[in-house]
Amino acid sequence: MAKKDMSERQKSILQYIADYIADNTRPPTIREIGRNVKISSTSVVNYNLTRLVEKGMIERESEVSRGLRLTDKSRKFLGFSSTSKVVNGSLHIPFLGAIVAGEPIESFEGNGEDMVEIGAMMFGDNTKDLYALRVKGDSMIDAMVNEGDMVILRHQSTAKDGDMVAAWISDGDDLTTLKYFYRDKDKVRLEPANPNYDAIYVDARKVQIQGKVEMVIRHP
């Protein structure tokens, strides 16, 4: 895609979305986009997001307030660096900070500039959309995920019952937590693997999956 195919406003929006995701590991809201690219009308933001979807630069879940996702095409266009890559036989995965296996916290920490290095054969050719988080807390100890361990996740917005996920909860505050995911009618149950913690029940519309755990690296 040539750069002339996008307006300057659309380029600014796309860059802001990429920068926001790199800093927060979740997409911005419509109002955050408008405020930061100097657009006062949410309808104008929505119009430009629709054009970016049509151009294959983003994917969008219209029912979710932060339901935006960069595509491979937009990452290539922006030269987005926070992606997994193989270097000299080792797989380098962006490290985005900490996630709590316990009570939810406001957001991940980190910006993806640091990398976690593992053997390139661990994921074969399927190395897209991987990132790493350091675990804080003990709510997943019965799943052999302990304080200080590293979890490797694949960024995705859907999950099956029983998947261990990083979940973002938009229930008044921006909160993230590491839990097992289950659907329970119109709610989502985020289940710990420690009897000392209670499950978290949230309206399904207020939960966004940030990634599924693919691997646990034990803290030495």
C-alpha positions in Angstrom: 0.0 0.0 0.0 1.4 3.3 -1.0 1.4 6.1 1.6 -0.6 8.3 -0.7 -3.6 5.9 -0.3 -4.1 7.2 3.2 -4.8 10.8 4.3 -2.4 12.5 6.7 -5.2 12.3 9.3 -5.5 8.5 8.8 -1.7 8.1 9.1 -1.7 10.1 12.3 -4.5 7.9 13.7 -2.8 4.7 12.7 0.5 5.8 14.3 -1.2 6.8 17.5 -3.0 3.4 17.7 0.4 1.7 17.2 2.2 3.9 19.8 -0.6 3.4 22.3 -0.6 -0.4 21.9 3.2 -0.5 22.3 2.9 1.5 25.6 -0.2 -0.1 27.0 -0.7 -3.5 25.2 -4.3 -2.6 24.6 -5.8 -0.3 22.0 -7.0 3.3 22.7 -10.7 4.4 22.9 -12.3 6.5 20.3 -12.1 9.6 22.6 -8.5 9.0 23.3 -7.7 8.9 19.6 -9.7 12.1 19.0 -8.0 13.9 21.8 -4.5 12.9 20.8 -4.8 13.6 17.0 -6.8 16.8 17.5 -10.2 15.6 16.3 -13.1 16.9 18.4 -15.9 14.8 16.7 -16.1 11.1 17.5 -18.0 10.6 14.3 -15.0 11.9 12.4 -12.7 9.5 14.2 -15.1 6.6 13.4 -15.2 7.6 9.8 -11.4 7.4 9.5 -11.3 4.2 11.4 -13.8 2.7 8.9 -11.5 3.9 6.1 -8.5 2.2 7.8 -10.5 -1.0 8.1 -11.3 -0.8 4.4 -7.6 -0.3 3.6 -6.7 -3.4 5.6 -4.7 -1.4 8.1 -6.8 -2.3 11.2 -9.3 -4.8 12.3 -12.2 -3.6 14.5 -14.8 -5.1 16.8 -17.6 -2.5 16.8 -19.2 -3.8 20.0 -16.0 -3.4 22.1 -14.9 0.1 23.2 -11.2 -0.8 22.6 -11.8 -3.3 19.8 -9.0 -2.2 17.5 -6.1 -4.3 16.3 -3.2 -3.7 13.9 -2.8 -5.9 10.9 0.3 -7.3 9.4 -0.1 -4.8 6.6 -0.1 -1.8 9.1 2.8 -3.2 11.1 4.8 -3.4 7.8 3.7 0.1 6.8 4.7 1.5 10.2 7.9 -0.5 10.6 6.5 -1.7 13.9 9.4 -3.2 15.8 7.7 -4.8 18.8 7.3 -8.2 17.1 8.9 -11.5 17.5 11.9 -12.2 15.3 14.5 -14.9 14.8 18.1 -13.8 15.3 21.1 -16.2 14.9 18.9 -19.2 15.7 17.1 -17.7 18.7 13.6 -16.4 18.9 13.4 -12.8 20.3 10.0 -12.0 21.8 9.0 -8.5 23.0 8.8 -8.2 26.8 6.0 -5.9 27.9 6.4 -6.0 31.6 4.3 -7.5 34.4 0.9 -9.0 34.9 -0.7 -9.9 38.2 -1.8 -13.4 38.9 -4.0 -12.2 41.7 -6.1 -9.1 42.0 -6.4 -7.2 38.7 -4.0 -4.3 38.1 -4.4 -1.1 36.0 -2.3 -2.2 33.0 0.8 -3.9 31.8 4.1 -2.1 32.3 6.7 -1.7 29.7 6.9 -0.7 26.0 8.2 -3.7 24.1 11.7 -2.4 23.7 13.2 -5.3 25.7 13.3 -8.8 24.3 13.1 -12.4 25.8 15.3 -14.9 24.0 14.3 -18.5 23.7 15.1 -21.4 21.2 13.8 -20.7 17.7 12.4 -24.2 17.5 10.0 -23.7 20.4 7.3 -22.3 18.2 8.4 -23.6 14.8 7.2 -21.3 12.1 4.3 -19.9 14.2 6.0 -17.0 15.8 3.6 -14.2 15.0 2.0 -12.0 17.7 4.0 -13.4 20.6 4.9 -11.3 23.7 6.2 -12.0 27.2 5.0 -10.9 30.6 6.5 -11.4 34.1 4.1 -12.9 36.6 3.4 -11.2 39.9 1.3 -13.0 42.5 0.2 -16.5 43.3 -3.3 -16.9 42.0 -2.2 -19.4 39.3 0.2 -21.6 41.4 -1.9 -24.8 41.0 -1.4 -24.3 37.2 2.4 -24.2 37.9 2.6 -20.5 37.3 4.5 -18.9 40.2 5.7 -15.4 41.2 8.5 -14.4 38.9 7.8 -16.8 36.1 7.6 -15.6 32.6 4.5 -16.3 30.4 4.7 -16.2 26.6 1.4 -15.2 25.2 0.0 -15.0 21.6 -2.0 -11.8 21.1 -5.6 -12.7 20.2 -9.0 -11.3 21.1 -10.8 -14.6 21.5 -10.5 -17.6 23.8 -11.9 -21.0 24.4 -13.2 -22.2 27.8 -10.2 -23.3 29.9 -7.6 -21.1 28.1 -5.3 -19.3 30.4 -5.4 -15.6 29.2 -4.4 -12.1 29.9 -7.8 -10.4 30.3 -8.5 -6.7 30.2 -11.6 -5.7 32.3 -13.3 -2.4 31.4 -15.6 -2.3 34.4 -15.1 1.4 35.4 -11.3 1.0 35.5 -8.8 -0.4 33.1 -7.7 -3.6 34.8 -5.7 -6.6 33.6 -5.3 -10.1 35.2 -4.0 -13.6 34.4 -6.7 -16.2 34.8 -8.5 -19.2 33.2 -11.3 -18.0 30.9 -14.8 -19.4 30.9 -18.1 -18.2 29.4 -21.0 -18.2 31.8 -24.2 -17.2 29.9 -23.9 -13.4 29.5 -20.9 -13.2 31.8 -17.3 -14.2 31.7 -15.7 -16.1 34.6 -12.1 -15.5 35.2 -11.0 -18.5 37.3 -7.8 -18.6 39.5 -5.8 -21.7 40.1 -5.5 -21.2 43.8 -8.3 -21.9 46.3 -7.4 -18.8 48.3 -8.8 -16.6 45.5 -12.4 -16.2 44.3 -13.4 -16.3 40.6 -14.1 -13.0 39.0 -17.4 -12.6 37.2 -17.7 -9.8 34.6 -20.2 -8.8 32.0 -18.9 -10.4 28.8 -19.1 -7.0 27.0 -16.6 -5.6 29.5 -13.9 -8.2 29.0 -11.3 -8.1 26.2 -8.8 -10.9 25.8 -5.3 -9.6 25.4 -3.6 -12.9 24.7 -3.6 -16.6 25.3 -0.7 -18.2 27.3 1.4 -20.5 25.1 4.3 -21.2 27.4 5.5 -20.7 30.9 9.2 -20.1 31.6 10.1 -21.0 35.2 11.9 -18.4 37.3 15.2 -19.9 38.3 
